[in-house]
Amino acid sequence: MDKPKKIIIIGAGISGLTSGIYGQKNGFVTEIFEKNPLPGGLCFTWYRKGYPIDGCIHWLTGTKEGTELNQMWKDVDAFDKEDIIKDDNFGTIEVLNQKITLWCDLNKLEEDLIKISPQDKRQIKHLTKLIIKIQNMKLPLDMPTSIMSIWRLMDVGIKLTPSLFSYLNTTKLTCEQYAKRFKSPVIKYILTQIVPGHNNLYSTLFAYGTACVGNGGVVKGGSNYIIKRMVEKYRLEGGVIHYNSEVKRLFIENGVCKGIELSDGTIHKADYVISALDSAYTLTSLLEGKYRDKEIEKRLAETKKYPLPSCVYTTFVVDYNAYKELGLTTTYQFQCEPFKAGASSFSLIKMRDYSYDPMFVKDGKLVMNVMTHQDDEDFLYWKKLKEDPTEYSIRKQIVADEIKQRIIEKFPSLKDKIELLDVATPVTYERYCNAYHGAYMPFAFTNKASLLMHNGKIKGVKNLFISGQWTFMPGGIPFALSSGKFSIQRILKQEKRHYRITKKQYQKYAK
């Protein structure tokens, strides 16, 4: 019997662990090398003063039974269906003395919006129908299109056709452009605030729509719970993880990637290597800038067309009873006096509490955070500031104080009942995860951006595959999951072997 091929995987985040699990299931010997002492990458929970701060799972797509994405979550044993918490809304936005809740029940949303603006009735109904149309468009996430048979590609095309016009139309519209179709200033504002950043209309309505069709929610226990289960699954399958093992560079001979070199100088060889890291870091550091990838590089160069979303992540604890008496939805946004964070000014606060999960309630206090959007210019601001650690700490405290002040101005009953836990900036994401310019997600899917579905290969290097959310647009955890699986499928294709995980699926893909 032939000796099983070995795969080295760099990074123990969602993508790396997924590659490891699927690799083991398909008969490979895999090892994961992680630079940090704990797994998770960007999907991580840390603690301050004994309270957990979840830096990732605010919303998880793929919770609906029977969907391809849900099956993948099951394959890696990320959660049980009993772990999913689903709310009846996607948050509340307050503007011009009106509070609008984004109900998951679209009929209820329609009723509320029509009450606000009867003259917009036709456009409101168009909006809710558009949300459903976008959700009906099933993107192929079970295998990369680059290895599909012609018959499978034709089948995908046929299934996408009914929703294709809506997809193309909404990807070329900004939320601001679409909002101009409405007469009500309240509705116009809401449409630009559902999802922060520079996303096109498609990305905004897709995110909201997952809640409306029951394909989104949060996981009890947060990011670390998911990662812990995936690590356990990987180990049960026979995989090995090396922590505190930072990869310095890829070991390449005659254009073939044959392993990795760690920061301590040790070399580990393998038949294949998967870099489940930020793609820019893979190109510039692990490959030492010797190999190019035009698809990724053009997006890194065109920051206006492909902005990089990051944030200042300010976390507080508040008195549980005092906060719950406010009667707010889990996510609540209101306008405020301008404050500065990074190089930008903001006049809104978006609060999120974690009262749905007992893990985030302790000693009568509740974890609550404010996520303030940051982009490339803001990263450069924080990066420069970090050169003076004292000044950097002072500026973080100032931002936190201003946010806290505006929360108290809005809700006076919280005075003396809210305490700062932590402030993370784009530089935090860069330091911990080697995230390019501190981006927690890759290139925003703007109306001018072209879709990225990377083939996972770097020209000039054989037996090296890249995975992770940076190989997709608009990125996020579901695409990190899918790309981890894709890497194994690409290796199997190269090995001229069929993908397998269960007998039923093996038969399906063997056809």
C-alpha positions as CSV (number, residue, x, y, z in Angstrom):
1,M,0.0,0.0,0.0
2,D,1.3,3.5,-0.9
3,K,2.4,5.7,1.9
4,P,-0.1,8.5,2.5
5,K,0.8,11.9,1.2
6,K,1.6,14.6,3.8
7,I,0.1,18.1,3.8
8,I,1.4,21.0,6.0
9,I,-1.1,23.6,6.7
10,I,-0.1,27.1,7.9
11,G,-2.6,28.7,10.3
12,A,-5.1,27.2,12.7
13,G,-8.0,29.4,11.9
14,I,-11.3,28.4,10.3
15,S,-9.8,27.7,6.9
16,G,-6.7,25.9,8.2
17,L,-8.7,23.6,10.6
18,T,-11.2,22.9,7.8
19,S,-8.4,21.8,5.4
20,G,-7.0,19.7,8.2
21,I,-10.3,17.9,8.9
22,Y,-11.1,17.3,5.2
23,G,-7.5,16.3,4.6
24,Q,-7.6,13.6,7.3
25,K,-10.9,12.4,6.2
26,N,-9.5,11.9,2.7
27,G,-6.5,9.8,3.8
28,F,-3.8,12.4,4.0
29,V,-1.4,13.0,6.9
30,T,-1.7,16.6,7.9
31,E,0.0,18.9,10.4
32,I,-1.0,22.5,11.2
33,F,1.5,25.1,12.3
34,E,0.2,28.0,14.2
35,K,2.2,31.1,15.3
36,N,0.1,31.9,18.3
37,P,-0.3,29.8,21.5
38,L,-4.0,29.3,20.8
39,P,-6.0,28.4,17.7
40,G,-8.7,30.4,15.9
41,G,-6.9,33.2,14.1
42,L,-9.5,36.0,13.5
43,C,-12.2,33.7,15.0
44,F,-11.1,34.3,18.6
45,T,-12.4,35.2,22.0
46,W,-10.1,36.9,24.5
47,Y,-10.6,37.9,28.1
48,R,-10.3,41.2,30.1
49,K,-11.1,41.4,33.8
50,G,-12.6,37.9,33.6
51,Y,-15.0,38.8,30.9
52,P,-15.0,37.3,27.4
53,I,-14.7,39.5,24.3
54,D,-15.8,37.8,21.1
55,G,-13.9,39.4,18.2
56,C,-15.6,37.5,15.5
57,I,-19.0,35.8,15.7
58,H,-21.6,38.5,15.4
59,W,-23.5,36.7,12.8
60,L,-23.0,33.2,11.2
61,T,-24.4,32.2,7.8
62,G,-25.1,28.5,7.2
63,T,-27.3,27.7,10.2
64,K,-30.2,26.4,8.1
65,E,-30.6,22.7,7.9
66,G,-30.4,21.2,4.4
67,T,-28.1,23.9,2.9
68,E,-24.6,23.1,1.5
69,L,-23.0,25.5,3.9
70,N,-24.7,23.9,6.9
71,Q,-23.5,20.5,5.8
72,M,-19.9,21.8,5.8
73,W,-20.4,23.1,9.3
74,K,-21.6,19.6,10.3
75,D,-18.6,18.0,8.5
76,V,-16.2,19.9,10.7
77,D,-18.4,19.6,13.8
78,A,-18.4,23.3,14.5
79,F,-21.7,23.3,16.3
80,D,-25.0,21.4,16.9
81,K,-28.3,22.9,15.8
82,E,-29.2,23.3,19.4
83,D,-26.3,25.7,19.8
84,I,-27.8,28.2,17.3
85,I,-29.6,31.3,18.7
86,K,-31.9,33.1,16.2
87,D,-33.4,36.5,16.9
88,D,-36.5,37.9,15.4
89,N,-34.7,40.9,14.1
90,F,-31.4,42.1,12.5
91,G,-31.1,45.1,14.8
92,T,-32.7,48.6,15.3
93,I,-31.7,51.9,13.7
94,E,-32.8,55.1,15.3
95,V,-32.9,58.2,13.1
96,L,-34.9,61.5,13.1
97,N,-36.7,60.4,16.3
98,Q,-37.9,57.2,14.7
99,K,-36.8,53.6,15.6
100,I,-36.9,51.1,12.8
101,T,-36.3,47.5,13.6
102,L,-35.1,45.2,10.8
103,W,-37.5,42.4,11.4
104,C,-36.7,38.9,10.1
105,D,-40.4,38.7,9.2
106,L,-40.4,40.7,6.0
107,N,-44.2,41.2,6.1
108,K,-43.7,42.9,9.4
109,L,-40.9,45.0,8.0
110,E,-43.1,46.0,5.1
111,E,-45.9,47.1,7.4
112,D,-43.6,49.3,9.5
113,L,-41.9,50.9,6.6
114,I,-45.2,51.7,4.8
115,K,-46.5,53.3,8.0
116,I,-43.5,55.6,7.9
117,S,-43.7,56.4,4.2
118,P,-47.0,55.3,2.4
119,Q,-45.7,57.1,-0.7
120,D,-42.8,54.6,-0.9
121,K,-45.1,51.5,-0.8
122,R,-44.2,50.3,-4.2
123,Q,-40.5,50.6,-3.6
124,I,-40.8,49.0,-0.2
125,K,-42.5,45.9,-1.7
126,H,-39.8,45.8,-4.3
127,L,-37.2,45.8,-1.6
128,T,-38.6,42.8,0.3
129,K,-39.0,40.9,-2.9
130,L,-35.4,41.7,-3.9
131,I,-34.1,40.3,-0.6
132,I,-35.8,37.0,-1.2
133,K,-34.5,36.9,-4.8
134,I,-31.0,37.4,-3.6
135,Q,-31.4,34.6,-1.1
136,N,-32.7,32.2,-3.8
137,M,-29.4,32.6,-5.6
138,K,-27.3,29.6,-4.5
139,L,-23.7,30.2,-5.0
140,P,-21.6,27.0,-5.5
141,L,-19.9,26.4,-2.2
142,D,-19.5,22.6,-2.3
143,M,-16.5,22.6,-4.7
144,P,-14.4,25.1,-6.6
145,T,-15.7,25.9,-10.1
146,S,-12.2,25.5,-11.5
147,I,-12.4,21.7,-11.0
148,M,-16.1,21.2,-11.9
149,S,-17.0,19.1,-14.9
150,I,-18.6,20.8,-17.8
151,W,-21.9,19.2,-16.9
152,R,-21.7,20.4,-13.3
153,L,-20.9,24.0,-14.5
154,M,-23.9,23.9,-16.8
155,D,-26.1,22.7,-13.9
156,V,-24.8,25.6,-11.7
157,G,-25.5,28.1,-14.5
158,I,-29.0,26.9,-14.9
159,K,-29.7,27.2,-11.2
160,L,-28.3,30.7,-11.0
161,T,-30.2,32.0,-14.1
162,P,-33.5,33.0,-12.4
163,S,-31.6,35.3,-9.9
164,L,-28.8,36.4,-12.2
165,F,-30.4,39.7,-13.2
166,S,-31.0,40.7,-9.5
167,Y,-27.5,39.7,-8.6
168,L,-25.8,41.7,-11.4
169,N,-28.1,44.7,-10.8
170,T,-27.4,44.9,-7.1
171,T,-23.7,44.3,-7.3
172,K,-23.4,47.4,-9.4
173,L,-25.4,49.6,-7.1
174,T,-24.3,51.3,-3.9
175,C,-26.7,51.4,-1.0
176,E,-26.7,55.2,-1.4
177,Q,-27.7,55.0,-5.1
178,Y,-30.5,52.6,-4.3
179,A,-31.7,54.7,-1.4
180,K,-32.4,57.6,-3.7
181,R,-35.3,55.7,-5.1
182,F,-37.2,56.3,-1.9
183,K,-38.8,59.5,-0.8
184,S,-38.6,59.0,3.0
185,P,-35.3,60.3,4.5
186,V,-35.7,57.7,7.3
187,I,-35.7,54.8,4.8
188,K,-32.9,56.3,2.8
189,Y,-30.8,56.5,5.9
190,I,-31.6,52.9,7.1
191,L,-30.6,51.4,3.7
192,T,-27.1,52.9,4.1
193,Q,-26.7,51.6,7.6
194,I,-27.7,48.0,7.6
195,V,-24.1,46.9,7.1
196,P,-21.2,49.2,7.8
197,G,-18.6,50.1,5.2
198,H,-18.4,50.4,1.4
199,N,-20.4,47.3,0.4
200,N,-22.6,47.2,-2.6
201,L,-26.4,46.7,-2.3
202,Y,-26.0,42.9,-2.9
203,S,-23.7,42.4,0.1
204,T,-26.0,44.4,2.4
205,L,-29.3,42.7,1.3
206,F,-27.6,39.3,1.3
207,A,-26.4,39.7,4.9
208,Y,-29.8,40.8,6.1
209,G,-31.6,38.2,4.0
210,T,-29.9,35.3,5.7
211,A,-31.7,36.3,8.9
212,C,-35.0,36.6,7.0
213,V,-34.8,33.0,5.6
214,G,-33.5,31.4,8.8
215,N,-30.0,30.8,7.5
216,G,-28.2,33.0,10.0
217,G,-27.8,33.3,13.7
218,V,-25.2,33.3,16.5
219,V,-23.6,30.3,18.2
220,K,-23.9,30.0,22.0
221,G,-20.4,30.0,23.4
222,G,-19.1,32.3,20.6
223,S,-15.9,32.0,18.5
224,N,-13.9,29.9,21.0
225,Y,-16.6,27.3,21.2
226,I,-16.6,26.8,17.5
227,I,-12.8,26.6,17.3
228,K,-12.6,24.2,20.3
229,R,-15.0,21.8,18.6
230,M,-13.2,22.0,15.3
231,V,-9.8,21.4,17.0
232,E,-11.3,18.3,18.8
233,K,-12.7,17.1,15.5
234,Y,-9.3,17.5,13.8
235,R,-7.5,15.6,16.5
236,L,-10.1,12.8,16.5
237,E,-9.4,12.5,12.8
238,G,-5.7,12.0,13.6
239,G,-4.4,15.6,12.9
240,V,-1.6,17.3,14.7
241,I,-1.3,21.0,15.6
242,H,2.0,22.8,16.5
243,Y,1.5,26.0,18.5
244,N,4.0,28.8,19.0
245,S,5.4,27.7,15.6
246,E,5.6,30.8,13.3
247,V,6.4,30.0,9.7
248,K,9.2,32.2,8.4
249,R,9.2,31.2,4.7
250,L,8.1,28.4,2.3
251,F,10.8,25.9,1.4
252,I,10.9,25.8,-2.4
253,E,13.1,23.8,-4.7
254,N,13.0,24.0,-8.5
255,G,9.6,25.6,-8.4
256,V,8.1,23.0,-6.1
257,C,7.0,23.8,-2.6
258,K,8.4,21.0,-0.4
259,G,7.8,22.3,3.1
260,I,8.2,25.2,5.5
261,E,10.9,26.9,7.5
262,L,10.0,28.0,11.0
263,S,11.3,31.2,12.7
264,D,13.7,29.0,14.7
265,G,15.3,27.7,11.5
266,T,13.9,24.2,11.5
267,I,12.5,22.8,8.2
268,H,9.5,20.6,7.9
269,K,8.9,18.8,4.6
270,A,5.7,17.7,3.0
271,D,4.2,16.7,-0.3
272,Y,1.9,19.7,-0.3
273,V,1.6,23.0,1.6
274,I,-1.6,25.0,2.2
275,S,-1.2,28.6,3.4
276,A,-4.4,29.4,5.2
277,L,-3.2,32.9,6.0
278,D,-3.8,36.4,4.8
279,S,-2.8,36.1,1.1
280,A,-0.8,39.4,1.1
281,Y,1.3,38.0,4.0
282,T,1.8,34.7,2.0
283,L,3.0,36.6,-1.0
284,T,5.3,39.2,0.7
285,S,6.6,37.3,3.6
286,L,6.4,33.5,3.1
287,L,7.2,33.8,-0.6
288,E,9.5,36.7,0.1
289,G,8.0,38.7,-2.8
290,K,9.6,36.3,-5.3
291,Y,6.3,35.2,-6.9
292,R,3.4,37.4,-8.1
293,D,-0.4,37.1,-8.2
294,K,-2.1,39.8,-10.3
295,E,-5.6,39.1,-9.0
296,I,-4.6,39.7,-5.3
297,E,-2.0,42.4,-6.1
298,K,-4.3,44.6,-8.1
299,R,-6.8,44.6,-5.3
300,L,-4.2,45.5,-2.8
301,A,-3.0,48.4,-5.0
302,E,-6.5,49.8,-5.7
303,T,-7.6,50.7,-2.2
304,K,-10.4,53.0,-3.4
305,K,-11.9,50.3,-5.5
306,Y,-11.2,47.5,-3.1
307,P,-11.3,49.1,0.4
308,L,-10.1,46.9,3.3
309,P,-12.6,46.9,6.2
310,S,-11.3,47.0,9.7
311,C,-12.6,48.5,13.0
312,V,-12.0,50.0,16.4
313,Y,-13.5,47.4,18.6
314,T,-14.5,49.0,22.0
315,T,-15.9,46.7,24.6
316,F,-17.6,47.6,27.9
317,V,-19.5,45.9,30.7
318,V,-22.7,47.4,31.8
319,D,-25.1,46.8,34.7
320,Y,-27.3,44.0,33.4
321,N,-30.6,45.2,34.8
322,A,-30.0,48.8,33.9
323,Y,-29.3,47.9,30.3
324,K,-32.2,45.5,29.9
325,E,-34.6,48.1,31.2
326,L,-33.8,50.2,28.1
327,G,-35.6,47.6,26.1
328,L,-33.2,47.6,23.2
329,T,-32.7,45.0,20.5
330,T,-29.4,43.1,20.6
331,T,-28.0,45.5,18.0
332,Y,-29.0,49.1,18.3
333,Q,-27.7,52.1,16.4
334,F,-28.2,55.8,17.0
335,Q,-26.9,59.1,15.8
336,C,-24.7,61.3,18.1
337,E,-22.3,64.2,18.2
338,P,-19.3,63.6,16.0
339,F,-16.2,61.9,17.5
340,K,-12.9,60.8,15.9
341,A,-11.6,57.3,15.6
342,G,-8.4,56.9,13.6
343,A,-8.3,59.3,10.7
344,S,-12.1,59.5,10.4
345,S,-15.0,61.2,12.1
346,F,-18.2,59.4,13.0
347,S,-21.7,60.6,14.1
348,L,-23.2,57.3,15.0
349,I,-22.9,54.6,17.6
350,K,-23.7,50.9,16.9
351,M,-24.0,48.9,20.1
352,R,-24.2,45.2,20.4
353,D,-25.0,43.3,23.6
354,Y,-24.5,39.6,24.4
355,S,-27.5,39.1,26.7
356,Y,-28.6,36.1,24.6
357,D,-25.7,34.0,26.0
358,P,-25.1,33.4,29.8
359,M,-21.3,33.2,29.0
360,F,-21.3,37.0,28.6
361,V,-23.1,37.8,31.8
362,K,-21.2,37.8,35.1
363,D,-21.7,39.4,38.5
364,G,-24.8,41.2,37.3
365,K,-22.9,42.8,34.4
366,L,-23.3,42.3,30.7
367,V,-20.7,42.5,27.9
368,M,-21.5,45.1,25.2
369,N,-19.4,46.4,22.4
370,V,-19.3,49.2,19.8
371,M,-17.8,48.4,16.4
372,T,-16.5,51.6,14.7
373,H,-15.7,51.1,11.0
374,Q,-12.1,51.8,9.8
375,D,-10.5,51.6,6.4
376,D,-7.0,51.9,4.9
377,E,-6.3,55.5,5.9
378,D,-7.3,54.7,9.5
379,F,-4.9,51.8,9.6
380,L,-2.1,54.0,8.6
381,Y,-3.1,56.5,11.3
382,W,-3.0,53.8,14.0
383,K,0.2,52.2,12.6
384,K,2.0,55.5,12.8
385,L,0.7,56.2,16.3
386,K,1.8,52.7,17.5
387,E,5.4,53.9,17.1
388,D,4.9,55.7,20.4
389,P,3.2,53.1,22.6
390,T,2.2,55.7,25.2
391,E,0.5,58.0,22.7
392,Y,-1.2,55.0,21.1
393,S,-2.6,54.0,24.5
394,I,-3.8,57.5,25.2
395,R,-5.5,57.8,21.9
396,K,-7.3,54.5,22.4
397,Q,-8.5,55.7,25.8
398,I,-9.8,59.0,24.3
399,V,-11.8,57.1,21.7
400,A,-13.3,54.8,24.3
401,D,-14.1,57.8,26.6
402,E,-15.9,59.6,23.8
403,I,-17.9,56.6,22.8
404,K,-18.9,56.0,26.5
405,Q,-19.8,59.7,26.9
406,R,-22.2,59.5,23.9
407,I,-23.8,56.3,25.2
408,I,-24.5,58.0,28.5
409,E,-25.8,61.1,26.8
410,K,-28.2,58.9,25.0
411,F,-29.1,56.7,27.9
412,P,-28.5,58.7,31.2
413,S,-29.6,55.8,33.3
414,L,-26.3,54.1,32.4
415,K,-24.2,56.7,34.1
416,D,-21.8,55.1,36.6
417,K,-23.0,51.7,35.3
418,I,-20.8,51.3,32.3
419,E,-17.1,50.3,32.5
420,L,-14.4,49.9,29.7
421,L,-12.9,46.5,29.2
422,D,-10.8,46.8,26.1
423,V,-10.0,48.7,22.9
424,A,-8.7,46.9,19.8
425,T,-7.6,48.7,16.7
426,P,-6.6,47.7,13.1
427,V,-3.1,47.4,14.4
428,T,-4.3,44.7,16.9
429,Y,-5.6,42.6,14.0
430,E,-2.3,43.0,12.2
431,R,-0.2,42.0,15.2
432,Y,-2.2,38.9,16.1
433,C,-3.1,37.6,12.7
434,N,-0.7,39.2,10.2
435,A,-3.8,40.7,8.7
436,Y,-2.9,43.1,5.9
437,H,-3.6,46.7,7.1
438,G,-5.5,45.3,10.0
439,A,-8.4,44.0,7.9
440,Y,-10.8,41.6,9.7
441,M,-12.3,40.9,6.3
442,P,-10.7,41.2,2.8
443,F,-11.6,43.5,0.0
444,A,-15.1,45.1,0.4
445,F,-17.5,44.1,-2.4
446,T,-18.1,47.6,-3.8
447,N,-20.2,48.5,-6.8
448,K,-17.0,48.9,-8.9
449,A,-15.2,45.8,-7.7
450,S,-15.0,42.6,-9.7
451,L,-15.8,39.3,-8.0
452,L,-12.8,37.3,-6.8
453,M,-12.9,33.5,-6.8
454,H,-9.2,32.6,-6.6
455,N,-8.1,29.3,-8.0
456,G,-5.9,28.7,-4.9
457,K,-2.6,28.5,-6.9
458,I,0.4,30.9,-7.1
459,K,1.9,30.9,-10.5
460,G,5.4,29.4,-10.6
461,V,5.0,27.3,-7.4
462,K,3.8,23.8,-7.6
463,N,2.2,21.9,-4.7
464,L,1.4,25.1,-2.9
465,F,-2.3,26.1,-2.4
466,I,-3.6,29.2,-0.7
467,S,-7.0,29.3,1.2
468,G,-8.9,31.5,3.5
469,Q,-11.3,34.3,3.1
470,W,-8.8,36.4,1.1
471,T,-9.3,34.0,-1.8
472,F,-13.0,35.1,-2.1
473,M,-15.0,38.3,-2.1
474,P,-16.5,39.5,0.1
475,G,-14.8,37.0,2.5
476,G,-16.0,36.2,6.0
477,I,-16.2,32.9,7.9
478,P,-18.4,30.9,5.4
479,F,-15.9,31.6,2.6
480,A,-13.0,30.7,4.9
481,L,-14.8,27.4,5.6
482,S,-15.4,26.7,1.9
483,S,-11.9,27.6,0.8
484,G,-10.4,25.2,3.4
485,K,-12.4,22.4,1.8
486,F,-11.5,23.6,-1.7
487,S,-7.8,23.2,-1.0
488,I,-8.2,19.5,-0.3
489,Q,-10.4,19.0,-3.3
490,R,-7.7,20.7,-5.5
491,I,-5.0,18.4,-4.1
492,L,-7.2,15.4,-4.7
493,K,-7.8,16.6,-8.3
494,Q,-4.0,16.8,-8.7
495,E,-3.6,13.3,-7.2
496,K,-6.3,12.1,-9.6
497,R,-8.4,11.0,-6.7
498,H,-12.1,11.5,-5.9
499,Y,-13.2,13.6,-2.9
500,R,-14.9,11.7,-0.3
501,I,-16.4,12.2,3.2
502,T,-19.5,10.0,3.3
503,K,-20.5,7.1,1.1
504,K,-23.4,9.1,-0.3
505,Q,-21.2,12.2,-1.1
506,Y,-18.5,10.0,-2.5
507,Q,-21.0,8.5,-5.0
508,K,-22.2,11.9,-5.9
509,Y,-18.8,13.3,-6.7
510,A,-17.5,10.1,-8.4
511,K,-20.1,10.5,-11.1
